[in-house]
Protein backbone atom coordinates (compact mmCIF):
# COMPACT_ATOMS: atom_id res chain seq x y z
CA UNK A 1 0.00 0.00 0.00
CA UNK A 2 1.42 3.39 -0.99
CA UNK A 3 2.60 5.83 1.66
CA UNK A 4 1.81 8.88 -0.49
CA UNK A 5 -1.96 8.44 -0.73
CA UNK A 6 -2.45 12.21 -0.68
CA UNK A 7 -0.88 12.40 -4.15
CA UNK A 8 -2.80 9.46 -5.60
CA UNK A 9 -5.56 10.57 -8.02
CA UNK A 10 -8.86 10.38 -6.20
CA UNK A 11 -10.34 8.04 -8.82
CA UNK A 12 -7.81 5.41 -7.78
CA UNK A 13 -8.35 5.75 -4.05
CA UNK A 14 -10.37 3.06 -2.28
CA UNK A 15 -12.44 4.34 0.63
CA UNK A 16 -13.98 2.20 3.34
CA UNK A 17 -16.82 3.08 5.70
CA UNK A 18 -17.08 1.30 9.01
CA UNK A 19 -20.69 2.09 9.81
CA UNK A 20 -23.49 3.08 7.46
CA UNK A 21 -25.86 4.96 9.74
CA UNK A 22 -27.44 8.24 8.65
CA UNK A 23 -24.11 10.06 8.38
CA UNK A 24 -22.33 7.23 6.60
CA UNK A 25 -25.18 6.85 4.13
CA UNK A 26 -25.29 10.59 3.48
CA UNK A 27 -21.56 10.65 2.78
CA UNK A 28 -21.62 7.65 0.47
CA UNK A 29 -24.52 9.06 -1.54
CA UNK A 30 -22.87 12.49 -1.83
CA UNK A 31 -19.51 11.03 -2.89
CA UNK A 32 -21.09 8.94 -5.63
CA UNK A 33 -23.59 11.49 -6.94
CA UNK A 34 -20.97 14.26 -6.98
CA UNK A 35 -18.53 12.08 -8.89
CA UNK A 36 -15.89 12.36 -6.18
CA UNK A 37 -15.54 8.58 -5.82
CA UNK A 38 -17.02 5.88 -8.07
CA UNK A 39 -19.20 3.31 -6.35
CA UNK A 40 -16.81 0.46 -7.15
CA UNK A 41 -14.13 2.18 -5.06
CA UNK A 42 -16.33 2.42 -1.95
CA UNK A 43 -16.42 -0.41 0.60
CA UNK A 44 -18.65 -0.63 3.67
CA UNK A 45 -19.39 -2.69 6.74
CA UNK A 46 -22.19 -2.36 9.26
CA UNK A 47 -23.49 -4.28 12.26
CA UNK A 48 -26.83 -4.89 10.55
CA UNK A 49 -27.01 -6.28 7.02
CA UNK A 50 -30.19 -4.41 6.08
CA UNK A 51 -28.54 -1.01 5.59
CA UNK A 52 -25.65 -2.54 3.67
CA UNK A 53 -27.99 -4.38 1.34
CA UNK A 54 -29.93 -1.19 0.71
CA UNK A 55 -26.76 0.79 -0.08
CA UNK A 56 -25.48 -1.95 -2.38
CA UNK A 57 -28.77 -2.14 -4.29
CA UNK A 58 -29.14 1.63 -4.54
CA UNK A 59 -25.57 2.66 -5.36
CA UNK A 60 -23.58 -0.47 -6.18
CA UNK A 61 -20.98 -0.12 -3.43
CA UNK A 62 -18.92 -3.07 -2.22
CA UNK A 63 -20.35 -4.84 0.81
CA UNK A 64 -17.65 -6.39 3.01
CA UNK A 65 -18.23 -9.12 5.58
CA UNK A 66 -15.74 -7.95 8.23
CA UNK A 67 -13.97 -4.78 9.30
CA UNK A 68 -10.63 -6.53 8.83
CA UNK A 69 -11.44 -7.22 5.17
CA UNK A 70 -12.44 -3.61 4.66
CA UNK A 71 -9.19 -2.34 6.20
CA UNK A 72 -7.15 -4.69 3.99
CA UNK A 73 -8.98 -3.41 0.89
CA UNK A 74 -8.85 0.37 1.44
CA UNK A 75 -6.32 3.18 1.71
CA UNK A 76 -8.75 5.51 3.49
CA UNK A 77 -10.93 4.23 6.34
CA UNK A 78 -13.78 6.43 7.60
CA UNK A 79 -15.06 5.43 11.02
CA UNK A 80 -18.73 6.38 11.13
CA UNK A 81 -19.91 4.65 14.31
CA UNK A 82 -21.45 6.08 17.47
CA UNK A 83 -18.88 7.49 19.93
CA UNK A 84 -19.66 4.86 22.57
CA UNK A 85 -19.03 2.10 20.02
CA UNK A 86 -15.71 3.37 18.72
CA UNK A 87 -13.25 1.97 21.27
CA UNK A 88 -14.91 -1.48 21.59
CA UNK A 89 -14.98 -1.73 17.80
CA UNK A 90 -11.36 -0.66 17.21
CA UNK A 91 -9.56 -2.46 20.01
CA UNK A 92 -9.80 -6.02 18.60
CA UNK A 93 -8.87 -4.95 15.04
CA UNK A 94 -6.22 -2.28 15.74
CA UNK A 95 -3.37 -4.52 14.54
CA UNK A 96 -5.03 -4.77 11.11
CA UNK A 97 -4.22 -1.14 10.35
CA UNK A 98 -0.93 -0.30 8.66
CA UNK A 99 1.13 2.88 9.05
CA UNK A 100 0.11 3.83 5.50
CA UNK A 101 -3.62 3.92 6.25
CA UNK A 102 -5.46 7.21 6.45
CA UNK A 103 -8.06 7.01 9.21
CA UNK A 104 -10.84 9.58 9.48
CA UNK A 105 -13.00 9.52 12.60
CA UNK A 106 -16.45 11.12 12.74
CA UNK A 107 -16.91 10.29 16.43
CA UNK A 108 -17.49 13.23 18.76
CA UNK A 109 -15.54 13.25 22.00
CA UNK A 110 -12.50 11.33 20.76
CA UNK A 111 -9.40 13.47 20.57
CA UNK A 112 -6.60 12.70 18.15
CA UNK A 113 -4.51 11.66 21.13
CA UNK A 114 -7.14 9.12 22.21
CA UNK A 115 -7.41 7.83 18.66
CA UNK A 116 -3.65 7.43 18.50
CA UNK A 117 -3.76 5.28 21.62
CA UNK A 118 -6.35 3.05 19.98
CA UNK A 119 -4.43 2.93 16.67
CA UNK A 120 -0.75 3.23 17.58
CA UNK A 121 0.53 2.09 14.16
CA UNK A 122 -1.45 4.58 12.11
CA UNK A 123 0.38 7.78 11.20
CA UNK A 124 -2.32 9.76 9.39
CA UNK A 125 -5.20 10.37 11.81
CA UNK A 126 -7.91 12.91 11.05
CA UNK A 127 -11.02 14.05 12.91
CA UNK A 128 -14.07 15.37 11.09
CA UNK A 129 -17.07 16.82 12.90
CA UNK A 130 -20.17 16.82 10.67
CA UNK A 131 -23.65 17.97 11.59
CA UNK A 132 -27.04 16.59 10.64
CA UNK A 133 -27.63 18.93 7.64
CA UNK A 134 -25.05 16.72 5.93
CA UNK A 135 -28.02 14.52 5.01
CA UNK A 136 -29.24 17.34 2.73
CA UNK A 137 -25.73 18.53 1.80
CA UNK A 138 -25.97 21.75 3.79
CA UNK A 139 -23.59 20.78 6.57
CA UNK A 140 -20.75 22.56 8.30
CA UNK A 141 -17.91 20.07 8.67
CA UNK A 142 -14.92 20.94 10.81
CA UNK A 143 -11.74 18.94 10.55
CA UNK A 144 -8.42 18.72 12.34
CA UNK A 145 -5.32 16.85 11.27
CA UNK A 146 -2.95 14.73 13.30
CA UNK A 147 0.71 15.75 13.36
CA UNK A 148 1.59 13.26 10.60
CA UNK A 149 -1.45 14.15 8.50
CA UNK A 150 -0.65 17.80 7.82
CA UNK A 151 -0.53 17.27 4.05
CA UNK A 152 -4.01 15.74 3.85
CA UNK A 153 -6.06 18.92 4.21
CA UNK A 154 -6.79 19.21 0.46
CA UNK A 155 -7.86 15.56 0.35
CA UNK A 156 -10.26 16.04 3.28
CA UNK A 157 -11.79 19.13 1.72
CA UNK A 158 -12.13 17.41 -1.65
CA UNK A 159 -13.74 14.36 -0.02
CA UNK A 160 -16.21 16.16 2.21
CA UNK A 161 -17.10 19.27 0.19
CA UNK A 162 -20.13 17.57 -1.46
CA UNK A 163 -21.74 17.60 2.00
CA UNK A 164 -21.43 21.33 2.60
CA UNK A 165 -18.93 23.84 3.99
CA UNK A 166 -15.64 22.26 5.10
CA UNK A 167 -13.63 24.26 7.66
CA UNK A 168 -10.18 23.48 9.09
CA UNK A 169 -9.92 24.01 12.85
CA UNK A 170 -6.97 22.97 15.01
CA UNK A 171 -7.91 20.64 17.84
CA UNK A 172 -8.64 22.50 21.05
CA UNK A 173 -10.71 25.64 21.58
CA UNK A 174 -11.36 26.26 17.87
CA UNK A 175 -12.50 22.72 17.15
CA UNK A 176 -14.66 22.71 20.28
CA UNK A 177 -16.34 25.99 19.40
CA UNK A 178 -17.08 24.74 15.89
CA UNK A 179 -18.52 21.51 17.31
CA UNK A 180 -20.85 23.44 19.61
CA UNK A 181 -21.83 26.31 17.31
CA UNK A 182 -22.42 24.17 14.21
CA UNK A 183 -22.95 20.62 15.48
CA UNK A 184 -25.05 21.43 18.54
CA UNK A 185 -26.12 24.67 16.90
CA UNK A 186 -28.64 22.90 14.68
CA UNK A 187 -30.43 21.74 17.83
CA UNK A 188 -30.32 25.25 19.27
CA UNK A 189 -31.93 26.67 16.13
CA UNK A 190 -34.69 24.04 16.29
CA UNK A 191 -35.32 25.08 19.92
CA UNK A 192 -35.89 28.67 18.85
CA UNK A 193 -38.07 27.58 15.95
CA UNK A 194 -40.29 25.72 18.41
CA UNK A 195 -40.75 28.93 20.44
CA UNK A 196 -41.74 30.78 17.25
CA UNK A 197 -44.26 28.10 16.31
CA UNK A 198 -45.78 27.86 19.80
CA UNK A 199 -46.27 31.64 19.94
CA UNK A 200 -48.02 31.66 16.57
CA UNK A 201 -50.26 28.76 17.61
CA UNK A 202 -51.16 30.65 20.79
CA UNK A 203 -52.29 33.51 18.57
CA UNK A 204 -54.63 31.39 16.49
CA UNK A 205 -52.68 29.74 13.68
CA UNK A 206 -53.09 26.03 12.99
CA UNK A 207 -50.03 23.93 13.82
CA UNK A 208 -49.15 23.02 10.22
CA UNK A 209 -49.34 26.54 8.83
CA UNK A 210 -47.50 27.92 11.89
CA UNK A 211 -44.68 25.44 11.26
CA UNK A 212 -44.52 26.33 7.57
CA UNK A 213 -44.33 30.05 8.32
CA UNK A 214 -41.61 29.60 10.92
CA UNK A 215 -39.50 27.43 8.62
CA UNK A 216 -39.92 29.90 5.76
CA UNK A 217 -38.95 32.83 8.00
CA UNK A 218 -35.70 31.16 9.08
CA UNK A 219 -35.01 29.97 5.54
CA UNK A 220 -35.67 33.43 4.13
CA UNK A 221 -33.29 35.06 6.60
CA UNK A 222 -30.58 32.51 5.81
CA UNK A 223 -31.04 32.97 2.05
CA UNK A 224 -30.77 36.75 2.40
CA UNK A 225 -27.50 36.27 4.28
CA UNK A 226 -26.25 33.89 1.58
CA UNK A 227 -27.03 36.31 -1.24
CA UNK A 228 -25.41 39.22 0.60
CA UNK A 229 -22.38 37.26 1.79
CA UNK A 230 -20.10 40.32 1.92
CA UNK A 231 -22.51 42.28 4.10
CA UNK A 232 -22.14 42.05 7.91
CA UNK A 233 -25.15 40.49 9.60
CA UNK A 234 -25.89 43.64 11.59
CA UNK A 235 -26.14 45.58 8.31
CA UNK A 236 -28.63 43.03 7.01
CA UNK A 237 -30.58 43.41 10.24
CA UNK A 238 -30.64 47.19 9.83
CA UNK A 239 -32.38 46.73 6.48
CA UNK A 240 -35.45 45.24 8.20
CA UNK A 241 -35.50 47.58 11.21
CA UNK A 242 -37.17 50.97 11.19
CA UNK A 243 -36.48 53.36 14.05
CA UNK A 244 -39.32 53.24 16.57
CA UNK A 245 -40.97 50.52 14.44
CA UNK A 246 -42.38 47.11 15.33
CA UNK A 247 -39.13 45.19 14.78
CA UNK A 248 -37.12 47.74 16.75
CA UNK A 249 -39.45 47.38 19.73
CA UNK A 250 -39.08 43.60 19.70
CA UNK A 251 -35.29 43.77 19.38
CA UNK A 252 -35.05 46.24 22.24
CA UNK A 253 -36.93 43.82 24.46
CA UNK A 254 -34.70 40.89 23.39
CA UNK A 255 -31.63 42.91 24.32
CA UNK A 256 -33.08 44.00 27.65
CA UNK A 257 -33.80 40.35 28.44
CA UNK A 258 -30.15 39.55 27.58
CA UNK A 259 -30.95 36.86 25.02
CA UNK A 260 -27.34 37.04 23.81
CA UNK A 261 -26.08 36.27 27.31
CA UNK A 262 -28.41 33.26 27.59
CA UNK A 263 -27.21 31.90 24.26
CA UNK A 264 -23.56 32.38 25.15
CA UNK A 265 -24.14 30.58 28.45
CA UNK A 266 -25.75 27.69 26.58
CA UNK A 267 -22.76 27.48 24.23
CA UNK A 268 -20.35 27.40 27.16
CA UNK A 269 -22.33 24.66 28.92
CA UNK A 270 -22.13 22.59 25.75
CA UNK A 271 -18.36 23.20 25.57
CA UNK A 272 -17.99 21.98 29.16
CA UNK A 273 -19.86 18.79 28.33
CA UNK A 274 -17.69 18.24 25.27
CA UNK A 275 -14.60 18.60 27.49
CA UNK A 276 -16.01 16.09 29.97
CA UNK A 277 -16.55 13.55 27.20
CA UNK A 278 -13.01 14.01 25.89
CA UNK A 279 -11.55 13.58 29.40
CA UNK A 280 -13.50 10.34 29.78
CA UNK A 281 -12.20 8.92 26.50
CA UNK A 282 -8.66 10.01 27.39
CA UNK A 283 -8.85 8.05 30.68
CA UNK A 284 -10.22 5.03 28.88
N, C-alpha and C positions, 0 to 999 in steps of 0.2 A: 504493500500500500504506500502511495507516495506521501512524502512529508511536506510537499509544497502544494497542498490542496487549494490554497487561496488563489494560486495561479492557474489551476485547472479550469478550462472552459466549463461554464455551469451546465451545459448540455451533457457533459460527461460525468458529472458528479452524482453519485448515488446517495440518496437521503433516506434515512430511516426514522420512523415515528414509533416510539414506545408509548402507546396510549392513543386512542382515537375517540376521545370524548368530544365535547362541543368545540373546544379550541383546536384540537388536533384535526378534526374534520374540516373546520373552517380554513385552516392553513393549507391542508391538502387540496381542497377545492380551489382556493385562490392561486396556489402555485401552478396547478394544471391549467385553469382557465385563463390565467395571465400569460401562459407560455414560458414561465420561469423554469419549470422542470417538467419534462414529459412524464406521463403516468408510469411508463415502464422503468423509470429510474427511481420511483418512490416505493419504499417497503414499509410495512406496518405490522405491528403486533397489538393485541389488546386482550384483556382478561376475558371478555365475552366475545364469542364468535359472531354474534349477530351484527354488530357494527362493522366488523371487518368484511363480512360478506356483502353488506350494503355498499361499502366503499369500493369493493372490488367490482361489483356489478355496475355501479354508477360511473366509476372513473377508470377502471382497469388497472388499479395499482396492484403491486405484488403483496400477497398475504403470506406472512411468515409464521411458522408454527411456534418458534421460541425466540426469546430476546437474544440469546446467544447467536442464533442463525442470522438475525437481523444485524447484529454488530459485526459479524464476519463479512456481511455482504455490503456494508455501507461505509463511506468515508465520513459522512456527517450523521450524527445521531441526535435527534431532537427528543428530549424527555418531556412528555406531555401528560404526566400523571399528577394526581392530587398530592399536595405537599406531604401529607401524612403517609403516603404510600411510597415516597421516593426512596428513603433509606432502606426499608425492607426489600424493595425491589432491586436496588443496586448492589447491596452487600453480597449476595450469592453469585453475582455475575461480574463483579468488578475486574477479575483477572482476565476476562474476555477482551477488555478494551486494550488497545495498543497505544503507544505514545503518539502515533500519527493520526489518531481519531480526533475529530472536532466534535465536542459535546456541547449541546445547547440545552440549558434547563429553563423550563417555563414555570418552575415551582416557586411560589412566593415563600419567603422566609428562609431560604437556603442561600447563605453567602457563598461566594467563590471559595473561601477558605474551607467551609464545611464540605462543599462539593469535592475539593481537592483531597480531603481526608477520605471520602468515599471512593474516589477514583485516583489513587496516587500515581498511576502510570500515565495518565492522560496529561498532555501538556497544554492543549488548546481548550480551555474551559470558558464558556460564555453564558451569561444570564440574560434572559429576555423577559420583560414584564409586559404582557399584553393586557388588554381589557376587553370586556364582553362585546363592544361594538366591532370587534374583529370579525364577528359572525356576519356582519353586513359590510365589511371592508371600510369601516370608518373608525378604526382603532387609533389609539396612541400607544406605541410600543417603545418602551425604554430598553436600552441594552447597555451592559457593561462587559468589558473584556478582561479575562485573566492576564497575568503578566506575560505569558507566552503566547497570547492570542492577539497581540496588539495590531497585527497586520490584517486581521479578519473583519475589521469594521465595514469595508466596502461589500464583502460577501454577505454579512448580516443584513445590511441595508437593502441589497439587491434581493435577498431571499424573502424579507418580511415586508417590503414596500407594497406588495399587492394588498396587504391587509389595512393599510392606513399610513399614518405619519410615524416614521421611525426616528427616534431621538437618542443619541449617545449620552450617557450620564455615568460618570465614575461612581463606583460603589461607595456608599456612605450617605451623607446628607442629601446630595443631589438625587441619587437613585431612590432614596426613601421618599423624598418629596414628590417625585414623579409618580411613584407607586400609589401614594395617598391621593394626590390631586387628580390623577387620571384613572388609576385603577379603581380606588374607592370612590373617586369623584362621580362616576356614573351613578352609583347608589345615592350619593348626596343630591344629585340633580333630580333623581326620581322622587326623593323625599319632598323636595320643594314642589315638584309637579303635583304631588298628592295634595299638598296644602292648597294650591291653586284650584284644583278640581273640587275639593271639598267646599271651598268658599263659594264657588259658582253654583254647586248643588244646593247649598244653603240659601242661595238667592233665587232659586226656582228653576234652574236648568236641569234637564234630564241627564242622568249619569253619562250616557254615551256621547251626547253632544258636548257636555262639559269636558270630557276627556279629549275629544277631537279638537276643541278650541284651545285647550291648554297645550297639547302637543304642537299644534300649528303655531302658537305664540312663541314657544321655545325654538321651534324649527326656523321660524321667520327671523328671529333675532340672530340665530347662529348663521343663517344664510346672508343676512346683512353684513355681519362681521367678516364672513368669507369674501364677499364681493368687495369690501372696503378694507382689504388686508393691511394696507399701509396706514390706516387711520387708527389712532389710539382708541381704546374702548370708551374712554370718557368723552371723547369727541363724538362718537356715535350716539352715546347717551344724550348728549346735549341737543342732538338733532330731533329728539322726540320729547324734549322737556321745554315747556314754555314757563317763563317766570310767573309765579303766582297761579300756575295752572293746576290741573288735576294731578298730573304725573309728579309735578314738583311737590305737591302736598304729601303724596304717598311716599316719595323718596325722603322727604324731611323726617317723616315719622320713622321710617326704616333706620335712618341714621341716629335718631334719638334713642331708639331701642337697641342700638349697637349690634345690628345684625352682622356686621363685619367681624366684630369681636367674637360673637357666637360661632361663626363659621371657622375663624382661625383656631378657636379652642377645639372645635371638632377635628380639624386637621391634625392638631398637635396630639390629641388623644389617640388618633389612628396611628400616628408615627410612633408613639410609645408602645402600642400593641405590636406594631411591626418589629420594633426593637426587642420586645419580649420573645417573640417567636424566633428571631434570629439567635438570641442567646440560648434558647432551648435547643435548637438544632446544633449549635456550636458545642454544647455540653455533651449531646448525644454522640 
